């Protein structure tokens, strides 16, 4: 097996001290630019890679950050992760991704695993099952940065990056009303998560502001999936006084709604459908899906900026920020304007 190159090998080749090599690689200001350049070039030539564990033990930092998301299959979360990585790469940070798969037990294990890996901080979007947040409190106790994004909990006094979900629910409902729909249903999650509760409140407020009745039978609580969308749409369309539009909890649920409506010959926009998240598939299904853009790229970028600020402070929580992004309606075929 080929022997791994060490700083001793670099020092020997350049006929300088080991401490000089170490300082040059660390960017020590007292080392001349000429020496730094020579050391870096020799390191590349000898395929030197630093011992990150040793560096971490010395500095107290691993330059690794953990990111916990419900699922990487969703474009929304994948886009956030991409922009977090992009925002941190120039600062030398790497990202470890952990999926909760909407399980609070998995989320607890994720926090424990990442802390055992000595990450410098954690960013997380909570699972649908999460109510007790004591596992996140351990991160704060260790004085490591914790940033919550998208799905947050007010019990934790930590920085957050979220969407204005009340406004998102209001805007989605108002868009349907503006298109001529008057009997608007909602298929959403049964879990008591802030963002979905806020969207429900926005939905109800838009109906009230337009003097439209709030019909509790039009609100179907379940899960967030294609299967749940199919179930919700089937239940609603079997009603004697069936709705003329359906607001779905996310784009996957909306996809299930559309599939079921097409099966029973109620193809949108005959019955309007709008979702949330602007998933990549939403522009390509037939009919393509109107949705609320939650701006995941901006969310990921803001998380990265916030982390770099926190990690540079002795107390990462000395200046807690709450960044709230504005939603945008993306109008497509599934909410075409109804005839007057």
Secondary structure as GFF3:
##gff-version 3
##sequence-region A 1 340
A	DSSP	alpha_helix	7	14	.	.	.	ID=ss1
A	DSSP	alpha_helix	18	25	.	.	.	ID=ss2
A	DSSP	alpha_helix	33	45	.	.	.	ID=ss3
A	DSSP	alpha_helix	52	59	.	.	.	ID=ss4
A	DSSP	beta_strand	64	69	.	.	.	ID=ss5
A	DSSP	alpha_helix	75	88	.	.	.	ID=ss6
A	DSSP	three_ten_helix	89	91	.	.	.	ID=ss7
A	DSSP	beta_strand	94	99	.	.	.	ID=ss8
A	DSSP	alpha_helix	104	116	.	.	.	ID=ss9
A	DSSP	beta_strand	121	124	.	.	.	ID=ss10
A	DSSP	alpha_helix	134	141	.	.	.	ID=ss11
A	DSSP	beta_strand	145	149	.	.	.	ID=ss12
A	DSSP	beta_strand	159	163	.	.	.	ID=ss13
A	DSSP	alpha_helix	165	178	.	.	.	ID=ss14
A	DSSP	beta_strand	184	189	.	.	.	ID=ss15
A	DSSP	alpha_helix	194	209	.	.	.	ID=ss16
A	DSSP	three_ten_helix	216	218	.	.	.	ID=ss17
A	DSSP	beta_strand	219	222	.	.	.	ID=ss18
A	DSSP	alpha_helix	226	237	.	.	.	ID=ss19
A	DSSP	beta_strand	245	248	.	.	.	ID=ss20
A	DSSP	alpha_helix	251	263	.	.	.	ID=ss21
A	DSSP	beta_strand	272	276	.	.	.	ID=ss22
A	DSSP	three_ten_helix	280	283	.	.	.	ID=ss23
A	DSSP	beta_strand	290	293	.	.	.	ID=ss24
A	DSSP	alpha_helix	296	311	.	.	.	ID=ss25
A	DSSP	beta_strand	322	325	.	.	.	ID=ss26
A	DSSP	beta_strand	328	330	.	.	.	ID=ss27
A	DSSP	three_ten_helix	333	335	.	.	.	ID=ss28
###
